Amino acid sequence: MLSNRQNLVAIYAVSILFCLGFSQDVTLSLDGGNLNYDSSVDIAGFQFSHDGCVTSASGGDAAANGFTISASSTVVLAFSFTGAVVPAGSGTLVELVGDVTEDCLSDFVFSNSSGSPLEVAWEEVASGCTDESACNYDADADEDDGSCAYEVDCAGDCGGSAAEDCDGECDGSAVE
């Protein structure tokens, strides 16, 4: 049987592991030029770098909550002079104009209302075949990766091209 001290140490260790493994505060995704967010905490300000792909930034929940949004040739910056926040939740954080892709955005710095940094990461996207008529359709895929196969071989395996000949032999050579 564990002592009270051992129980506390075990609880503390599990708490640290939980925090290290699940410390994500803000998850980002792109939908065209919309930089979308899903946040477990209020966002008091943010900035990120870009490689010139953003020509302007405005709107979204940042503007709706009174943030001042600025876009330079390499940085997007948004904050509130009044201390307003984008409340925890999800939506479009800011609308970006330009040839915006995930690869052209970097160095995300988000903070909460006390100025502490928030953990930020891109949404994980599952790739696979998204065509329901394909024999290897993946219902869990968010993005089509071009792997869809439509032919089945004689064993019923997806992606094959073997067919039975007129004698019923798989990939046979009998002809009428």
PyMOL commands that set and color helices and strands:
alter all, ss='L'
color gray80, all
select helices_A, chain A and resi 4-21+60-64+102-104
alter helices_A, ss='H'
color red, helices_A
select strands_A, chain A and resi 26-31+34-39+45-50+54-58+68-71+75-79+89-98+105-111+117-118+120-122+127-128+143-144
alter strands_A, ss='S'
color yellow, strands_A
deselect
rebuild
show_as cartoon
